[in-house]
Amino acid sequence: MVRSMASENKVIFDDIMLVFVSPYPLIKHYISVLRNEQMPCPVIKIAIADLGRLFKYEDSRD
């Protein structure tokens, strides 16, 4: 659903999720590790920590 405001030149998108698709192979690897149900818990914790670091880097890059 798209709604536009007459007073401003902004368009508001309701019920739309923005998804970040990473071009980096390392982020894709860690996400595939998290999707694997057979992965042991310590490996998942490491993957989450590393993903957090990579996302923090990507976010602060701009």
mmCIF file of the N, C-alpha and C atoms, coordinates in Angstrom:
data_MODEL
# 
_entry.id   MODEL 
# 
loop_
_atom_site.group_PDB 
_atom_site.id 
_atom_site.type_symbol 
_atom_site.label_atom_id 
_atom_site.label_alt_id 
_atom_site.label_comp_id 
_atom_site.label_asym_id 
_atom_site.label_entity_id 
_atom_site.label_seq_id 
_atom_site.pdbx_PDB_ins_code 
_atom_site.Cartn_x 
_atom_site.Cartn_y 
_atom_site.Cartn_z 
_atom_site.occupancy 
_atom_site.B_iso_or_equiv 
_atom_site.pdbx_formal_charge 
_atom_site.auth_seq_id 
_atom_site.auth_comp_id 
_atom_site.auth_asym_id 
_atom_site.auth_atom_id 
_atom_site.pdbx_PDB_model_num 
ATOM 1   N N  . MET A 1 1  ? 0.851  -1.173  0.000  1.00 0.00 ? 1  MET A N  1 
ATOM 2   C CA . MET A 1 1  ? 0.000  0.000   0.000  1.00 0.00 ? 1  MET A CA 1 
ATOM 3   C C  . MET A 1 1  ? 0.897  1.236   0.000  1.00 0.00 ? 1  MET A C  1 
ATOM 4   N N  . VAL A 1 2  ? 0.664  2.121   -0.897 1.00 0.00 ? 2  VAL A N  1 
ATOM 5   C CA . VAL A 1 2  ? 1.435  3.361   -0.989 1.00 0.00 ? 2  VAL A CA 1 
ATOM 6   C C  . VAL A 1 2  ? 0.507  4.518   -0.699 1.00 0.00 ? 2  VAL A C  1 
ATOM 7   N N  . ARG A 1 3  ? 0.962  5.376   0.179  1.00 0.00 ? 3  ARG A N  1 
ATOM 8   C CA . ARG A 1 3  ? 0.171  6.548   0.550  1.00 0.00 ? 3  ARG A CA 1 
ATOM 9   C C  . ARG A 1 3  ? 1.072  7.756   0.384  1.00 0.00 ? 3  ARG A C  1 
ATOM 10  N N  . SER A 1 4  ? 0.597  8.798   -0.224 1.00 0.00 ? 4  SER A N  1 
ATOM 11  C CA . SER A 1 4  ? 1.426  9.973   -0.394 1.00 0.00 ? 4  SER A CA 1 
ATOM 12  C C  . SER A 1 4  ? 0.851  11.124  0.418  1.00 0.00 ? 4  SER A C  1 
ATOM 13  N N  . MET A 1 5  ? 1.738  11.945  0.922  1.00 0.00 ? 5  MET A N  1 
ATOM 14  C CA . MET A 1 5  ? 1.320  13.085  1.733  1.00 0.00 ? 5  MET A CA 1 
ATOM 15  C C  . MET A 1 5  ? 1.318  14.324  0.846  1.00 0.00 ? 5  MET A C  1 
ATOM 16  N N  . ALA A 1 6  ? 0.241  15.081  0.871  1.00 0.00 ? 6  ALA A N  1 
ATOM 17  C CA . ALA A 1 6  ? 0.106  16.260  0.012  1.00 0.00 ? 6  ALA A CA 1 
ATOM 18  C C  . ALA A 1 6  ? 0.988  17.407  0.481  1.00 0.00 ? 6  ALA A C  1 
ATOM 19  N N  . SER A 1 7  ? 1.224  17.523  1.794  1.00 0.00 ? 7  SER A N  1 
ATOM 20  C CA . SER A 1 7  ? 1.973  18.663  2.307  1.00 0.00 ? 7  SER A CA 1 
ATOM 21  C C  . SER A 1 7  ? 3.474  18.528  2.065  1.00 0.00 ? 7  SER A C  1 
ATOM 22  N N  . GLU A 1 8  ? 3.965  17.318  1.920  1.00 0.00 ? 8  GLU A N  1 
ATOM 23  C CA . GLU A 1 8  ? 5.386  17.105  1.688  1.00 0.00 ? 8  GLU A CA 1 
ATOM 24  C C  . GLU A 1 8  ? 5.566  16.251  0.444  1.00 0.00 ? 8  GLU A C  1 
ATOM 25  N N  . ASN A 1 9  ? 6.764  16.240  -0.067 1.00 0.00 ? 9  ASN A N  1 
ATOM 26  C CA . ASN A 1 9  ? 7.047  15.425  -1.246 1.00 0.00 ? 9  ASN A CA 1 
ATOM 27  C C  . ASN A 1 9  ? 7.605  14.067  -0.840 1.00 0.00 ? 9  ASN A C  1 
ATOM 28  N N  . LYS A 1 10 ? 7.015  13.442  0.143  1.00 0.00 ? 10 LYS A N  1 
ATOM 29  C CA . LYS A 1 10 ? 7.459  12.140  0.616  1.00 0.00 ? 10 LYS A CA 1 
ATOM 30  C C  . LYS A 1 10 ? 6.404  11.101  0.288  1.00 0.00 ? 10 LYS A C  1 
ATOM 31  N N  . VAL A 1 11 ? 6.866  9.908   0.051  1.00 0.00 ? 11 VAL A N  1 
ATOM 32  C CA . VAL A 1 11 ? 5.954  8.789   -0.157 1.00 0.00 ? 11 VAL A CA 1 
ATOM 33  C C  . VAL A 1 11 ? 6.173  7.817   0.987  1.00 0.00 ? 11 VAL A C  1 
ATOM 34  N N  . ILE A 1 12 ? 5.105  7.418   1.630  1.00 0.00 ? 12 ILE A N  1 
ATOM 35  C CA . ILE A 1 12 ? 5.177  6.496   2.759  1.00 0.00 ? 12 ILE A CA 1 
ATOM 36  C C  . ILE A 1 12 ? 4.723  5.128   2.280  1.00 0.00 ? 12 ILE A C  1 
ATOM 37  N N  . PHE A 1 13 ? 5.551  4.137   2.512  1.00 0.00 ? 13 PHE A N  1 
ATOM 38  C CA . PHE A 1 13 ? 5.213  2.768   2.153  1.00 0.00 ? 13 PHE A CA 1 
ATOM 39  C C  . PHE A 1 13 ? 4.786  2.040   3.416  1.00 0.00 ? 13 PHE A C  1 
ATOM 40  N N  . ASP A 1 14 ? 3.560  1.558   3.439  1.00 0.00 ? 14 ASP A N  1 
ATOM 41  C CA . ASP A 1 14 ? 3.066  0.793   4.570  1.00 0.00 ? 14 ASP A CA 1 
ATOM 42  C C  . ASP A 1 14 ? 3.222  -0.691  4.271  1.00 0.00 ? 14 ASP A C  1 
ATOM 43  N N  . ASP A 1 15 ? 3.529  -1.462  5.285  1.00 0.00 ? 15 ASP A N  1 
ATOM 44  C CA . ASP A 1 15 ? 3.606  -2.918  5.197  1.00 0.00 ? 15 ASP A CA 1 
ATOM 45  C C  . ASP A 1 15 ? 4.652  -3.406  4.198  1.00 0.00 ? 15 ASP A C  1 
ATOM 46  N N  . ILE A 1 16 ? 5.760  -2.711  4.079  1.00 0.00 ? 16 ILE A N  1 
ATOM 47  C CA . ILE A 1 16 ? 6.838  -3.151  3.201  1.00 0.00 ? 16 ILE A CA 1 
ATOM 48  C C  . ILE A 1 16 ? 8.100  -3.290  4.041  1.00 0.00 ? 16 ILE A C  1 
ATOM 49  N N  . MET A 1 17 ? 8.723  -4.461  3.945  1.00 0.00 ? 17 MET A N  1 
ATOM 50  C CA . MET A 1 17 ? 9.968  -4.696  4.658  1.00 0.00 ? 17 MET A CA 1 
ATOM 51  C C  . MET A 1 17 ? 11.129 -4.501  3.689  1.00 0.00 ? 17 MET A C  1 
ATOM 52  N N  . LEU A 1 18 ? 12.118 -3.731  4.102  1.00 0.00 ? 18 LEU A N  1 
ATOM 53  C CA . LEU A 1 18 ? 13.308 -3.567  3.294  1.00 0.00 ? 18 LEU A CA 1 
ATOM 54  C C  . LEU A 1 18 ? 14.294 -4.663  3.683  1.00 0.00 ? 18 LEU A C  1 
ATOM 55  N N  . VAL A 1 19 ? 14.826 -5.355  2.708  1.00 0.00 ? 19 VAL A N  1 
ATOM 56  C CA . VAL A 1 19 ? 15.730 -6.470  2.955  1.00 0.00 ? 19 VAL A CA 1 
ATOM 57  C C  . VAL A 1 19 ? 17.099 -6.108  2.413  1.00 0.00 ? 19 VAL A C  1 
ATOM 58  N N  . PHE A 1 20 ? 18.105 -6.314  3.240  1.00 0.00 ? 20 PHE A N  1 
ATOM 59  C CA . PHE A 1 20 ? 19.479 -6.079  2.824  1.00 0.00 ? 20 PHE A CA 1 
ATOM 60  C C  . PHE A 1 20 ? 20.023 -7.371  2.225  1.00 0.00 ? 20 PHE A C  1 
ATOM 61  N N  . VAL A 1 21 ? 20.394 -7.338  0.946  1.00 0.00 ? 21 VAL A N  1 
ATOM 62  C CA . VAL A 1 21 ? 21.000 -8.493  0.287  1.00 0.00 ? 21 VAL A CA 1 
ATOM 63  C C  . VAL A 1 21 ? 22.483 -8.191  0.156  1.00 0.00 ? 21 VAL A C  1 
ATOM 64  N N  . SER A 1 22 ? 23.274 -8.971  0.855  1.00 0.00 ? 22 SER A N  1 
ATOM 65  C CA . SER A 1 22 ? 24.701 -8.709  0.904  1.00 0.00 ? 22 SER A CA 1 
ATOM 66  C C  . SER A 1 22 ? 25.414 -9.231  -0.341 1.00 0.00 ? 22 SER A C  1 
ATOM 67  N N  . PRO A 1 23 ? 26.311 -8.425  -0.884 1.00 0.00 ? 23 PRO A N  1 
ATOM 68  C CA . PRO A 1 23 ? 27.114 -8.907  -2.013 1.00 0.00 ? 23 PRO A CA 1 
ATOM 69  C C  . PRO A 1 23 ? 28.370 -9.651  -1.553 1.00 0.00 ? 23 PRO A C  1 
ATOM 70  N N  . TYR A 1 24 ? 28.595 -9.719  -0.245 1.00 0.00 ? 24 TYR A N  1 
ATOM 71  C CA . TYR A 1 24 ? 29.826 -10.292 0.279  1.00 0.00 ? 24 TYR A CA 1 
ATOM 72  C C  . TYR A 1 24 ? 29.693 -11.793 0.513  1.00 0.00 ? 24 TYR A C  1 
ATOM 73  N N  . PRO A 1 25 ? 30.635 -12.579 0.000  1.00 0.00 ? 25 PRO A N  1 
ATOM 74  C CA . PRO A 1 25 ? 30.573 -14.032 0.180  1.00 0.00 ? 25 PRO A CA 1 
ATOM 75  C C  . PRO A 1 25 ? 30.681 -14.463 1.644  1.00 0.00 ? 25 PRO A C  1 
ATOM 76  N N  . LEU A 1 26 ? 31.423 -13.722 2.451  1.00 0.00 ? 26 LEU A N  1 
ATOM 77  C CA . LEU A 1 26 ? 31.584 -14.106 3.850  1.00 0.00 ? 26 LEU A CA 1 
ATOM 78  C C  . LEU A 1 26 ? 30.271 -13.985 4.617  1.00 0.00 ? 26 LEU A C  1 
ATOM 79  N N  . ILE A 1 27 ? 29.506 -12.948 4.357  1.00 0.00 ? 27 ILE A N  1 
ATOM 80  C CA . ILE A 1 27 ? 28.201 -12.799 5.002  1.00 0.00 ? 27 ILE A CA 1 
ATOM 81  C C  . ILE A 1 27 ? 27.259 -13.895 4.531  1.00 0.00 ? 27 ILE A C  1 
ATOM 82  N N  . LYS A 1 28 ? 27.297 -14.217 3.246  1.00 0.00 ? 28 LYS A N  1 
ATOM 83  C CA . LYS A 1 28 ? 26.464 -15.310 2.733  1.00 0.00 ? 28 LYS A CA 1 
ATOM 84  C C  . LYS A 1 28 ? 26.842 -16.637 3.383  1.00 0.00 ? 28 LYS A C  1 
ATOM 85  N N  . HIS A 1 29 ? 28.131 -16.842 3.628  1.00 0.00 ? 29 HIS A N  1 
ATOM 86  C CA . HIS A 1 29 ? 28.583 -18.066 4.291  1.00 0.00 ? 29 HIS A CA 1 
ATOM 87  C C  . HIS A 1 29 ? 28.029 -18.157 5.710  1.00 0.00 ? 29 HIS A C  1 
ATOM 88  N N  . TYR A 1 30 ? 28.150 -17.077 6.477  1.00 0.00 ? 30 TYR A N  1 
ATOM 89  C CA . TYR A 1 30 ? 27.662 -17.103 7.858  1.00 0.00 ? 30 TYR A CA 1 
ATOM 90  C C  . TYR A 1 30 ? 26.151 -17.297 7.920  1.00 0.00 ? 30 TYR A C  1 
ATOM 91  N N  . ILE A 1 31 ? 25.424 -16.729 6.978  1.00 0.00 ? 31 ILE A N  1 
ATOM 92  C CA . ILE A 1 31 ? 23.976 -16.931 6.952  1.00 0.00 ? 31 ILE A CA 1 
ATOM 93  C C  . ILE A 1 31 ? 23.651 -18.381 6.633  1.00 0.00 ? 31 ILE A C  1 
ATOM 94  N N  . SER A 1 32 ? 24.421 -19.001 5.747  1.00 0.00 ? 32 SER A N  1 
ATOM 95  C CA . SER A 1 32 ? 24.182 -20.420 5.461  1.00 0.00 ? 32 SER A CA 1 
ATOM 96  C C  . SER A 1 32 ? 24.528 -21.291 6.659  1.00 0.00 ? 32 SER A C  1 
ATOM 97  N N  . VAL A 1 33 ? 25.517 -20.887 7.449  1.00 0.00 ? 33 VAL A N  1 
ATOM 98  C CA . VAL A 1 33 ? 25.829 -21.611 8.688  1.00 0.00 ? 33 VAL A CA 1 
ATOM 99  C C  . VAL A 1 33 ? 24.643 -21.535 9.641  1.00 0.00 ? 33 VAL A C  1 
ATOM 100 N N  . LEU A 1 34 ? 24.025 -20.355 9.753  1.00 0.00 ? 34 LEU A N  1 
ATOM 101 C CA . LEU A 1 34 ? 22.880 -20.195 10.652 1.00 0.00 ? 34 LEU A CA 1 
ATOM 102 C C  . LEU A 1 34 ? 21.660 -20.967 10.170 1.00 0.00 ? 34 LEU A C  1 
ATOM 103 N N  . ARG A 1 35 ? 21.531 -21.180 8.884  1.00 0.00 ? 35 ARG A N  1 
ATOM 104 C CA . ARG A 1 35 ? 20.381 -21.915 8.348  1.00 0.00 ? 35 ARG A CA 1 
ATOM 105 C C  . ARG A 1 35 ? 20.515 -23.422 8.524  1.00 0.00 ? 35 ARG A C  1 
ATOM 106 N N  . ASN A 1 36 ? 21.731 -23.899 8.726  1.00 0.00 ? 36 ASN A N  1 
ATOM 107 C CA . ASN A 1 36 ? 21.979 -25.328 8.856  1.00 0.00 ? 36 ASN A CA 1 
ATOM 108 C C  . ASN A 1 36 ? 21.516 -25.814 10.229 1.00 0.00 ? 36 ASN A C  1 
ATOM 109 N N  . GLU A 1 37 ? 20.532 -26.698 10.253 1.00 0.00 ? 37 GLU A N  1 
ATOM 110 C CA . GLU A 1 37 ? 19.982 -27.197 11.521 1.00 0.00 ? 37 GLU A CA 1 
ATOM 111 C C  . GLU A 1 37 ? 20.929 -28.152 12.229 1.00 0.00 ? 37 GLU A C  1 
ATOM 112 N N  . GLN A 1 38 ? 21.888 -28.731 11.523 1.00 0.00 ? 38 GLN A N  1 
ATOM 113 C CA . GLN A 1 38 ? 22.820 -29.695 12.106 1.00 0.00 ? 38 GLN A CA 1 
ATOM 114 C C  . GLN A 1 38 ? 24.047 -29.028 12.737 1.00 0.00 ? 38 GLN A C  1 
ATOM 115 N N  . MET A 1 39 ? 24.134 -27.724 12.650 1.00 0.00 ? 39 MET A N  1 
ATOM 116 C CA . MET A 1 39 ? 25.299 -27.007 13.143 1.00 0.00 ? 39 MET A CA 1 
ATOM 117 C C  . MET A 1 39 ? 25.302 -26.983 14.671 1.00 0.00 ? 39 MET A C  1 
ATOM 118 N N  . PRO A 1 40 ? 26.457 -27.273 15.309 1.00 0.00 ? 40 PRO A N  1 
ATOM 119 C CA . PRO A 1 40 ? 26.519 -27.222 16.775 1.00 0.00 ? 40 PRO A CA 1 
ATOM 120 C C  . PRO A 1 40 ? 26.380 -25.788 17.305 1.00 0.00 ? 40 PRO A C  1 
ATOM 121 N N  . CYS A 1 41 ? 25.933 -25.687 18.530 1.00 0.00 ? 41 CYS A N  1 
ATOM 122 C CA . CYS A 1 41 ? 25.640 -24.391 19.152 1.00 0.00 ? 41 CYS A CA 1 
ATOM 123 C C  . CYS A 1 41 ? 26.852 -23.445 19.199 1.00 0.00 ? 41 CYS A C  1 
ATOM 124 N N  . PRO A 1 42 ? 28.055 -23.916 19.565 1.00 0.00 ? 42 PRO A N  1 
ATOM 125 C CA . PRO A 1 42 ? 29.192 -22.978 19.595 1.00 0.00 ? 42 PRO A CA 1 
ATOM 126 C C  . PRO A 1 42 ? 29.504 -22.359 18.228 1.00 0.00 ? 42 PRO A C  1 
ATOM 127 N N  . VAL A 1 43 ? 29.318 -23.125 17.169 1.00 0.00 ? 43 VAL A N  1 
ATOM 128 C CA . VAL A 1 43 ? 29.575 -22.599 15.827 1.00 0.00 ? 43 VAL A CA 1 
ATOM 129 C C  . VAL A 1 43 ? 28.542 -21.532 15.474 1.00 0.00 ? 43 VAL A C  1 
ATOM 130 N N  . ILE A 1 44 ? 27.305 -21.742 15.887 1.00 0.00 ? 44 ILE A N  1 
ATOM 131 C CA . ILE A 1 44 ? 26.246 -20.761 15.638 1.00 0.00 ? 44 ILE A CA 1 
ATOM 132 C C  . ILE A 1 44 ? 26.534 -19.464 16.390 1.00 0.00 ? 44 ILE A C  1 
ATOM 133 N N  . LYS A 1 45 ? 26.992 -19.581 17.627 1.00 0.00 ? 45 LYS A N  1 
ATOM 134 C CA . LYS A 1 45 ? 27.322 -18.381 18.410 1.00 0.00 ? 45 LYS A CA 1 
ATOM 135 C C  . LYS A 1 45 ? 28.452 -17.590 17.756 1.00 0.00 ? 45 LYS A C  1 
ATOM 136 N N  . ILE A 1 46 ? 29.456 -18.294 17.243 1.00 0.00 ? 46 ILE A N  1 
ATOM 137 C CA . ILE A 1 46 ? 30.568 -17.624 16.568 1.00 0.00 ? 46 ILE A CA 1 
ATOM 138 C C  . ILE A 1 46 ? 30.080 -16.948 15.288 1.00 0.00 ? 46 ILE A C  1 
ATOM 139 N N  . ALA A 1 47 ? 29.215 -17.636 14.544 1.00 0.00 ? 47 ALA A N  1 
ATOM 140 C CA . ALA A 1 47 ? 28.690 -17.066 13.299 1.00 0.00 ? 47 ALA A CA 1 
ATOM 141 C C  . ALA A 1 47 ? 27.868 -15.814 13.577 1.00 0.00 ? 47 ALA A C  1 
ATOM 142 N N  . ILE A 1 48 ? 27.070 -15.835 14.641 1.00 0.00 ? 48 ILE A N  1 
ATOM 143 C CA . ILE A 1 48 ? 26.271 -14.656 14.994 1.00 0.00 ? 48 ILE A CA 1 
ATOM 144 C C  . ILE A 1 48 ? 27.174 -13.488 15.385 1.00 0.00 ? 48 ILE A C  1 
ATOM 145 N N  . ALA A 1 49 ? 28.215 -13.772 16.163 1.00 0.00 ? 49 ALA A N  1 
ATOM 146 C CA . ALA A 1 49 ? 29.140 -12.711 16.570 1.00 0.00 ? 49 ALA A CA 1 
ATOM 147 C C  . ALA A 1 49 ? 29.865 -12.120 15.361 1.00 0.00 ? 49 ALA A C  1 
ATOM 148 N N  . ASP A 1 50 ? 30.320 -12.985 14.463 1.00 0.00 ? 50 ASP A N  1 
ATOM 149 C CA . ASP A 1 50 ? 31.018 -12.496 13.273 1.00 0.00 ? 50 ASP A CA 1 
ATOM 150 C C  . ASP A 1 50 ? 30.084 -11.719 12.351 1.00 0.00 ? 50 ASP A C  1 
ATOM 151 N N  . LEU A 1 51 ? 28.849 -12.187 12.212 1.00 0.00 ? 51 LEU A N  1 
ATOM 152 C CA . LEU A 1 51 ? 27.870 -11.449 11.410 1.00 0.00 ? 51 LEU A CA 1 
ATOM 153 C C  . LEU A 1 51 ? 27.602 -10.073 12.007 1.00 0.00 ? 51 LEU A C  1 
ATOM 154 N N  . GLY A 1 52 ? 27.519 -10.006 13.324 1.00 0.00 ? 52 GLY A N  1 
ATOM 155 C CA . GLY A 1 52 ? 27.317 -8.717  13.985 1.00 0.00 ? 52 GLY A CA 1 
ATOM 156 C C  . GLY A 1 52 ? 28.443 -7.753  13.685 1.00 0.00 ? 52 GLY A C  1 
ATOM 157 N N  . ARG A 1 53 ? 29.679 -8.259  13.718 1.00 0.00 ? 53 ARG A N  1 
ATOM 158 C CA . ARG A 1 53 ? 30.825 -7.406  13.399 1.00 0.00 ? 53 ARG A CA 1 
ATOM 159 C C  . ARG A 1 53 ? 30.781 -6.930  11.946 1.00 0.00 ? 53 ARG A C  1 
ATOM 160 N N  . LEU A 1 54 ? 30.437 -7.841  11.043 1.00 0.00 ? 54 LEU A N  1 
ATOM 161 C CA . LEU A 1 54 ? 30.387 -7.468  9.626  1.00 0.00 ? 54 LEU A CA 1 
ATOM 162 C C  . LEU A 1 54 ? 29.259 -6.485  9.338  1.00 0.00 ? 54 LEU A C  1 
ATOM 163 N N  . PHE A 1 55 ? 28.101 -6.688  9.975  1.00 0.00 ? 55 PHE A N  1 
ATOM 164 C CA . PHE A 1 55 ? 26.990 -5.751  9.788  1.00 0.00 ? 55 PHE A CA 1 
ATOM 165 C C  . PHE A 1 55 ? 27.325 -4.386  10.381 1.00 0.00 ? 55 PHE A C  1 
ATOM 166 N N  . LYS A 1 56 ? 28.024 -4.386  11.507 1.00 0.00 ? 56 LYS A N  1 
ATOM 167 C CA . LYS A 1 56 ? 28.427 -3.114  12.115 1.00 0.00 ? 56 LYS A CA 1 
ATOM 168 C C  . LYS A 1 56 ? 29.379 -2.364  11.178 1.00 0.00 ? 56 LYS A C  1 
ATOM 169 N N  . TYR A 1 57 ? 30.305 -3.099  10.589 1.00 0.00 ? 57 TYR A N  1 
ATOM 170 C CA . TYR A 1 57 ? 31.217 -2.479  9.624  1.00 0.00 ? 57 TYR A CA 1 
ATOM 171 C C  . TYR A 1 57 ? 30.443 -1.932  8.429  1.00 0.00 ? 57 TYR A C  1 
ATOM 172 N N  . GLU A 1 58 ? 29.533 -2.723  7.898  1.00 0.00 ? 58 GLU A N  1 
ATOM 173 C CA . GLU A 1 58 ? 28.757 -2.309  6.725  1.00 0.00 ? 58 GLU A CA 1 
ATOM 174 C C  . GLU A 1 58 ? 27.890 -1.093  7.039  1.00 0.00 ? 58 GLU A C  1 
ATOM 175 N N  . ASP A 1 59 ? 27.330 -1.062  8.244  1.00 0.00 ? 59 ASP A N  1 
ATOM 176 C CA . ASP A 1 59 ? 26.471 0.056   8.635  1.00 0.00 ? 59 ASP A CA 1 
ATOM 177 C C  . ASP A 1 59 ? 27.269 1.343   8.818  1.00 0.00 ? 59 ASP A C  1 
ATOM 178 N N  . SER A 1 60 ? 28.476 1.243   9.352  1.00 0.00 ? 60 SER A N  1 
ATOM 179 C CA . SER A 1 60 ? 29.277 2.438   9.612  1.00 0.00 ? 60 SER A CA 1 
ATOM 180 C C  . SER A 1 60 ? 30.045 2.904   8.377  1.00 0.00 ? 60 SER A C  1 
ATOM 181 N N  . ARG A 1 61 ? 30.002 2.153   7.320  1.00 0.00 ? 61 ARG A N  1 
ATOM 182 C CA . ARG A 1 61 ? 30.740 2.490   6.109  1.00 0.00 ? 61 ARG A CA 1 
ATOM 183 C C  . ARG A 1 61 ? 30.193 3.729   5.419  1.00 0.00 ? 61 ARG A C  1 
ATOM 184 N N  . ASP A 1 62 ? 28.922 3.968   5.495  1.00 0.00 ? 62 ASP A N  1 
ATOM 185 C CA . ASP A 1 62 ? 28.312 5.106   4.778  1.00 0.00 ? 62 ASP A CA 1 
ATOM 186 C C  . ASP A 1 62 ? 28.547 6.411   5.458  1.00 0.00 ? 62 ASP A C  1 
# 
